Amino acid sequence: MDQQAVIRPARKEDAGALSQLFQKYYRQDKPAAYFEWQFFSPAPPAVCMVVESEGSLIGTCGCVQRTVTDGSLAGHIVDMLVEEEFRGQGIFPRLLTAAMAAFPEVALYVVLPNAHGLQAIMRQPKWVNKGTVPLYQYVPETANDDEAKDHATAASCGFAYDDVICAWRFAQHPTNRYETIDRGGLRGWVKVFSDPDDSSRKYGDIVQIKPASLDRLVDWLGAAIDWFATEGISDPALWAMDGGTIARAARRAGFKRREQARWLCLAPGQDKTAAERFWDVCSADAEFY
């Protein structure tokens, strides 16, 4: 590692440099306002660690303290990136360790990386790949009921979304447009966004759904599909973990699995209970990376 490199907590004035770093490698819009929202005015406790070399930010790794539906706490690792020319020098492990150290009381640490991030995180000791979170996309006029094993919602872990978290996550996001859909007493959120290279091309994501039975989830997904149609979007997508009720409901509602995926990786901490149970995560969780 560069002897001049210094790892430190990010400051609000770093938001612009963080934005430039991410825009260099990702197509998603992450302006300075995103980092200010994520780390400097968050609803859940959060920290962003950065590495600075010769006055420039060359890497970052964040951690958000989140509540799991079983009541335990998790440290959700987010926004991890190191400049390409500085990779392979041990910078990321040090950033990761520093971010995790900010929340020593959590039960375990969680990350939902893309394929590149998966390679980086699996090189860390004790991290375990718990399963795939594939992308599903709606194909009009199809249905896919199957016999895949369905884990009972009551026996599943996930991240809890109370009213405070939902308001911050879906009503105060600086760039994304979210809408609430209520159907038969079931509430969920959807997102509409534009192609970074063609603002006339709109996309839609089903982002978060409250836990429910398979039939209620299928019914809610139908309502979401209808809502997207009014926005001119015929092929909304969602991320849903293999083996979970959300994934099975998506297949029954006409969503097809795509090659793109994320992975749920856990680093067990003081309490292994949540790590040993089945997790059912979806798009809102996979948006943090």
N, C-alpha and C positions, 0 to 999 in steps of 0.2 A: 504494500500500500504506500502511496505517495507520503513521504515523511512530512510534507507541508499540509496534508489534508487534516481537517478538524471536523469531528462529528459533534453536533450541537442541536438543541431544539430549534425548530424553525421559528422565525419571528414574522409578525404580520407583514412587515415590509419585504419579506421574501416571496410573497405571493406571486408577484410578476415574474420572478426568475423561475419559480416552480412551474408556472404556466408555460413559459418558453421551453423548459426542459421536456414537458410532456407533449407539447405540440410538435416537437421535433420527431417524436417516435410514434404518435398515435393520431388517427384522424378525428377522434372525438374532440369536441370543443370543451376545453378546460381553461377558461380564462382565470385571471387573478381572483375574480369574485367567487369562483368555485372553491379555491383553497381557503379564502377568507371564511366562507360558509362552513366548509368541512372541518377546519381545524381551529378557527379563531372565534366562531360563534355557534358551536355545535350544541345540540340538545344532549347527546350522550357525551361523557368525558372523552377527549381525544388529544392525541399528541402527534406531532410530525417531527421526525428527526431528519436532519440533512447533513450531508458531508460537503465541506467547502474546501476548495483548493485554489490558491492564488487568486482569491477574491471571487471565484465563480462556484455556483452550486453544481456539483457533478453527480449527485445521487440523493435519494430520499426514500423514506419508509415511514408510513403512518400506522397508528394503532388506535382503534376506537373501542371503548369499553361498552359491551352490549349485554343485555339480559337475555338468557335462554329461557324457553318456555317452561323448563323444569325449575326455574328460579335461580339457577346458578349464573355466574358471570363469565363472560368470555372476552378475550381480547381479539378483536377482528383486525387482522393486518390488511392494510389498504395502501393504495398509491405507492407501490414500490417500483423504483426505477434507478438504474445506474447508467451513466453515459457509457456508450459502447466501448470507447477507447480505454476506459478504466475498469472494465469487467475482468474477472479472473484474478484480481489482486486482493481478494479478501474483504472488499469494501462492503458488499451486501450483508455478509454474516454479522459484521459489526453494527451496521445500521439496524438490522433485525433485532439483535440482542438489546440494543439501546432502546428501541421502540417497545419491546416486550417488558423491559425493566420499568417502564413508566407505570405499569399496572401489575404489581407483584401479587395482588390479592385475588386475581381472577382465577377461575377454576381451570381454564384451558385456553389455548390460543388457536385461532381459526383463520384460514385464508382460503379464498376462492380464486385461484390464479387461472390465467389463460395458459396455453401450451408452453410458451416461453417461461412464464413465471413458475410453472410446475417444475420444470427442470431445475430452476434455481432453488426452490423451496425444498425439494426432495433431497438436495445435497446437504441439508441441515440435519444434524443428529436428532433422532426421536420423532421427527415429523412423519405422519402416516397419511397415506392417500385413502380416504374413507369412501370415495365413490365419484362417479361422473355426474355432472350437471349439464346435460346436452341442451342445445337449442332446438326448440320445436317451432314450426311455422304452419300456420293454418292454410289448408288447401281447400278451397270452396267445394261444397257438395260432396264431401267424403266423410266417412266415419270409420273409426278403427277400434272397435271394442276388441279386447283380447283377454287372454287368460294369464297375463303376467301377474306375478305375486304382488299383492298390494299390502303394504304395511299399515296397520291400524293407526289412524291419526292420533289416538290417545297415547300410543306408545312411541310417538315420534318426538324428536327434538327439533327446534327451529329457533330463530330469533324472534323475540317478542316485540310487537308493535303497539305500544299504548298510544293514547291520544296525543301526548306531547311529542313522541317520536314521529308519529304520522304527520303532525302539523309541520314540524321542521323538515322532515324528509320529503314530503309531497307538496306542501303549500309554500315553502320558503326556498326551494332550490333555485339558484340564481340563473340557470340556463334551461332546465327541462320543464316542459308543460305536462302536468299530471291532472287527471280527472278522476273523480270518485264515481263508482258505479255501485248502486244498491239493488239487489235482486232477491226477493223472498227472504229478507232479513239478513242476507249475506253481503258483506261489504268488501270491495276490492278497489284497486287503483290501476289505471292505465296511463300510458305515456304516448305522446305524439311528438315526433321529431323529424327534421329534414336531413337529407343527404348533404354532408359537408361540401360535396363537389357539385351538387345540383339542388338548389333550394326548392325547386318545384316538385321534387320527388319526396313524398312524405312516407314515413314508416310508423308503425305502431307496435308497442310492447304491452303485454299484460304483465304488470309489475309485482303486485302483491295481492294475495287473497287470504282472507281469514280461514283457518282450518275448518273443514266441514266434511260431510259425507260425500261419497263419490257422486251420487245423483245430484246433490245440491251444487257441487262444483261444476258438473257438466252443464247444468241449467244456467249457472252464473256465466260460464264461458260463452254460452250462446248469446246472452245479453251483451257481453263485451264485444263479441263479433259483430252483432247488429249495430252497436254504437260506432265501431270503427268504420262500418260501411257508410254511415252518415258523414264521416270525415273523408271519404274517398279512399279508404285503405281496405283492401280486400284480403291481405295476407299478413295479419298481425303475428307476432312471435312471442315466445316466452321461454325462460330457462326453468327447467324443473328437474329435480334429482331423480336418477334412476331408482325404481322400486317404490317410489312414493305415490301417495294418492293424487297429488297434483299432476304428476306425469301421466298417470293412467287416465285421469279425467281429460287431459289434453288430447290423448290419443282417441278417446271415445268421441270427443267433440270435433274431430277432424284435423287435428294437428299432426304433422309429419316430422319425425326426427331428422335433423340436419347433421352434417359432419362437425360443425363448430361446437365446441364444448368448453366448459370450465370444470374444475375439480374441487372437491371439498377435502382440504387437508387440515389435520388437527395435530397439535403438539400437546399431549396430555400434561396437565400441571398437577396441582394439589389434589384435585378431585376427579377421578376417572369416570364417574357415573355418566356424565353427558357424552363423553367420548365413546363409551361402549354401547350407547343406544343408537337407534337408527335416526338419521337426520333427514328432514324434508325441507329443503331450501328451494327458493325460486328467484325470479329476476331481480327483485329489490336487493337481495343479498349479493347477487353476482354483479350488480352495477358498481360495487366498491371493488376496486382492483388496483 
